[in-house]
Amino acid sequence: MVLNKVSSATPEQRDAARKIIQALNADADIVEADHGVVSCAQILDTHRFDYDKVHKHPLWYKELFEFQNHVPETEEYGISSFVWRARRPLVPERFKFFIDSVRPGVIRAKEHFWLLLSRSGSSRRRWKMSENAISNERTLRHEM
């Protein structure tokens, strides 16, 4: 299990995350990382997966054979998402207001968006936002 963004968490938050992971899977190796930087040797070809052992786990059985009682993660954890499409670029001031607004929960954005850099609309640049939690990081990269 990769526990990411450890340097941005307090020691108490890291400890709580480790305890949750251990409660869900006591046999899991926990690899701590930042920006997803993990040695391939730590996660690939470890020979740790045991199909027979996992297949006997009560939660595995429940998901396979009692799926009619499955509660989707969207309902269980209150996760929601939407796709926003527009034919016009975003207005920088409005976009900045949106990013700087206080909102509960974590907001993630990915893919491409257009930012209007001229009121005439003739000068448009395409930007790509890497997948990040807006409340923690803002990584914008200009694409020609």
CYANA upper distance limits for C-alpha pairs under 8 A (distance plus 0.5 A):
  1 MET  CA     21 ILE  CA      8.41
  1 MET  CA     28 ALA  CA      6.82
  1 MET  CA     29 ASP  CA      6.50
  1 MET  CA     30 ILE  CA      5.45
  1 MET  CA     31 VAL  CA      6.61
  2 VAL  CA     30 ILE  CA      6.41
  2 VAL  CA     31 VAL  CA      5.31
  2 VAL  CA     32 GLU  CA      6.41
  2 VAL  CA     33 ALA  CA      7.34
  2 VAL  CA     36 GLY  CA      8.48
  3 LEU  CA     17 ALA  CA      8.38
  3 LEU  CA     30 ILE  CA      7.14
  3 LEU  CA     31 VAL  CA      6.48
  3 LEU  CA     32 GLU  CA      5.30
  3 LEU  CA     33 ALA  CA      6.57
  4 ASN  CA     32 GLU  CA      6.52
  4 ASN  CA     33 ALA  CA      5.24
  4 ASN  CA     34 ASP  CA      5.82
  4 ASN  CA     35 HIS  CA      7.22
  4 ASN  CA     36 GLY  CA      6.50
  5 LYS  CA      9 ALA  CA      7.43
  5 LYS  CA     33 ALA  CA      6.61
  5 LYS  CA     34 ASP  CA      4.95
  5 LYS  CA     35 HIS  CA      6.69
  5 LYS  CA     36 GLY  CA      8.14
  6 VAL  CA     14 ARG  CA      7.18
  6 VAL  CA     32 GLU  CA      6.93
  6 VAL  CA     33 ALA  CA      6.58
  6 VAL  CA     34 ASP  CA      6.45
  7 SER  CA     34 ASP  CA      7.15
  9 ALA  CA     13 GLN  CA      6.24
  9 ALA  CA     14 ARG  CA      6.65
 10 THR  CA     14 ARG  CA      6.78
 11 PRO  CA     15 ASP  CA      6.59
 12 GLU  CA     16 ALA  CA      6.62
 13 GLN  CA     17 ALA  CA      6.65
 14 ARG  CA     18 ARG  CA      6.66
 15 ASP  CA     19 LYS  CA      6.72
 16 ALA  CA     20 ILE  CA      6.76
 17 ALA  CA     21 ILE  CA      6.73
 18 ARG  CA     22 GLN  CA      6.59
 18 ARG  CA     30 ILE  CA      8.02
 19 LYS  CA     23 ALA  CA      6.52
 20 ILE  CA     24 LEU  CA      6.77
 21 ILE  CA     25 ASN  CA      6.49
 21 ILE  CA     26 ALA  CA      7.91
 21 ILE  CA     28 ALA  CA      8.10
 22 GLN  CA     26 ALA  CA      4.88
 22 GLN  CA     27 ASP  CA      7.79
 22 GLN  CA     28 ALA  CA      7.33
 31 VAL  CA     38 VAL  CA      8.23
 31 VAL  CA     42 GLN  CA      8.02
 33 ALA  CA     37 VAL  CA      6.29
 33 ALA  CA     38 VAL  CA      6.76
 38 VAL  CA     42 GLN  CA      7.54
 38 VAL  CA     43 ILE  CA      8.33
 39 SER  CA     43 ILE  CA      7.72
 40 CYS  CA     44 LEU  CA      6.10
 41 ALA  CA     45 ASP  CA      7.75
 41 ALA  CA     46 THR  CA      7.92
 42 GLN  CA     46 THR  CA      7.66
 49 PHE  CA     54 VAL  CA      8.44
 50 ASP  CA     54 VAL  CA      6.66
 51 TYR  CA     55 HIS  CA      6.29
 52 ASP  CA     56 LYS  CA      6.97
 53 LYS  CA     57 HIS  CA      7.18
 54 VAL  CA     60 TRP  CA      7.30
 55 HIS  CA     60 TRP  CA      6.56
 55 HIS  CA     61 TYR  CA      7.25
 56 LYS  CA     60 TRP  CA      7.60
 56 LYS  CA     61 TYR  CA      7.27
 57 HIS  CA     61 TYR  CA      6.85
 58 PRO  CA     62 LYS  CA      6.56
 59 LEU  CA     63 GLU  CA      6.69
 60 TRP  CA     64 LEU  CA      6.75
 61 TYR  CA     65 PHE  CA      6.39
 61 TYR  CA     66 GLU  CA      7.99
 62 LYS  CA     66 GLU  CA      5.37
 62 LYS  CA     67 PHE  CA      7.19
 63 GLU  CA     67 PHE  CA      5.64
 63 GLU  CA     70 HIS  CA      7.51
 66 GLU  CA     70 HIS  CA      7.71
 71 VAL  CA     75 GLU  CA      7.06
 71 VAL  CA     76 GLU  CA      6.61
 72 PRO  CA     76 GLU  CA      6.64
 73 GLU  CA     77 TYR  CA      6.07
 73 GLU  CA     78 GLY  CA      7.80
 73 GLU  CA     79 ILE  CA      7.31
 74 THR  CA     78 GLY  CA      5.70
 74 THR  CA     79 ILE  CA      4.86
 74 THR  CA     80 SER  CA      6.66
 75 GLU  CA     79 ILE  CA      7.29
 88 ARG  CA    114 TRP  CA      8.16
 89 PRO  CA    113 PHE  CA      7.81
 89 PRO  CA    114 TRP  CA      5.03
 89 PRO  CA    115 LEU  CA      5.52
 89 PRO  CA    116 LEU  CA      5.70
 89 PRO  CA    124 ARG  CA      8.09
 90 LEU  CA     94 ARG  CA      7.98
 90 LEU  CA     95 PHE  CA      7.00
 90 LEU  CA    113 PHE  CA      8.05
 90 LEU  CA    114 TRP  CA      6.34
 90 LEU  CA    115 LEU  CA      5.25
 90 LEU  CA    116 LEU  CA      6.19
 91 VAL  CA     95 PHE  CA      6.62
 91 VAL  CA    115 LEU  CA      6.73
 91 VAL  CA    116 LEU  CA      5.92
 91 VAL  CA    117 LEU  CA      8.37
 92 PRO  CA     96 LYS  CA      6.54
 92 PRO  CA    115 LEU  CA      6.76
 92 PRO  CA    116 LEU  CA      6.98
 92 PRO  CA    117 LEU  CA      7.89
 93 GLU  CA     97 PHE  CA      6.69
 94 ARG  CA     98 PHE  CA      6.74
 95 PHE  CA     99 ILE  CA      6.80
 96 LYS  CA    100 ASP  CA      6.52
 97 PHE  CA    101 SER  CA      6.45
 99 ILE  CA    134 ILE  CA      7.35
 99 ILE  CA    135 SER  CA      8.33
106 VAL  CA    133 ALA  CA      6.72
106 VAL  CA    134 ILE  CA      7.95
106 VAL  CA    135 SER  CA      7.15
107 ILE  CA    133 ALA  CA      6.00
107 ILE  CA    134 ILE  CA      6.24
107 ILE  CA    135 SER  CA      7.30
108 ARG  CA    131 GLU  CA      7.03
108 ARG  CA    132 ASN  CA      6.17
108 ARG  CA    133 ALA  CA      5.09
108 ARG  CA    134 ILE  CA      6.44
109 ALA  CA    129 MET  CA      7.59
109 ALA  CA    130 SER  CA      8.01
109 ALA  CA    131 GLU  CA      6.09
109 ALA  CA    132 ASN  CA      6.92
109 ALA  CA    133 ALA  CA      7.58
109 ALA  CA    134 ILE  CA      7.71
110 LYS  CA    128 LYS  CA      8.31
110 LYS  CA    129 MET  CA      6.12
110 LYS  CA    130 SER  CA      6.13
110 LYS  CA    131 GLU  CA      5.10
110 LYS  CA    132 ASN  CA      7.93
111 GLU  CA    128 LYS  CA      6.60
111 GLU  CA    129 MET  CA      6.49
111 GLU  CA    130 SER  CA      7.40
111 GLU  CA    131 GLU  CA      8.03
112 HIS  CA    126 ARG  CA      7.90
112 HIS  CA    127 TRP  CA      6.59
112 HIS  CA    128 LYS  CA      5.04
112 HIS  CA    129 MET  CA      6.63
113 PHE  CA    126 ARG  CA      7.00
113 PHE  CA    127 TRP  CA      6.26
113 PHE  CA    128 LYS  CA      6.77
113 PHE  CA    129 MET  CA      7.95
114 TRP  CA    124 ARG  CA      7.68
114 TRP  CA    125 ARG  CA      6.88
114 TRP  CA    126 ARG  CA      5.47
114 TRP  CA    127 TRP  CA      6.48
115 LEU  CA    124 ARG  CA      7.06
115 LEU  CA    125 ARG  CA      6.69
115 LEU  CA    126 ARG  CA      7.12
115 LEU  CA    127 TRP  CA      7.53
116 LEU  CA    121 GLY  CA      7.02
116 LEU  CA    123 SER  CA      7.62
116 LEU  CA    124 ARG  CA      5.91
116 LEU  CA    125 ARG  CA      7.57
117 LEU  CA    121 GLY  CA      7.94
117 LEU  CA    123 SER  CA      6.50
117 LEU  CA    124 ARG  CA      6.38
117 LEU  CA    125 ARG  CA      7.69
118 SER  CA    122 SER  CA      7.13
118 SER  CA    123 SER  CA      5.93
118 SER  CA    124 ARG  CA      7.66
125 ARG  CA    142 HIS  CA      8.04
125 ARG  CA    143 GLU  CA      8.00
125 ARG  CA    144 MET  CA      7.86
126 ARG  CA    142 HIS  CA      6.99
126 ARG  CA    143 GLU  CA      6.27
126 ARG  CA    144 MET  CA      7.53
127 TRP  CA    140 LEU  CA      7.15
127 TRP  CA    141 ARG  CA      6.29
127 TRP  CA    142 HIS  CA      5.27
127 TRP  CA    143 GLU  CA      6.20
128 LYS  CA    140 LEU  CA      6.51
128 LYS  CA    141 ARG  CA      5.94
128 LYS  CA    142 HIS  CA      7.03
128 LYS  CA    143 GLU  CA      7.51
129 MET  CA    138 ARG  CA      8.43
129 MET  CA    139 THR  CA      6.58
129 MET  CA    140 LEU  CA      5.45
129 MET  CA    141 ARG  CA      7.04
130 SER  CA    139 THR  CA      6.57
130 SER  CA    140 LEU  CA      7.30
130 SER  CA    141 ARG  CA      8.40
132 ASN  CA    136 ASN  CA      8.04
132 ASN  CA    137 GLU  CA      6.64
132 ASN  CA    138 ARG  CA      7.45
132 ASN  CA    139 THR  CA      7.96
133 ALA  CA    137 GLU  CA      6.53
133 ALA  CA    138 ARG  CA      8.25
134 ILE  CA    138 ARG  CA      6.34
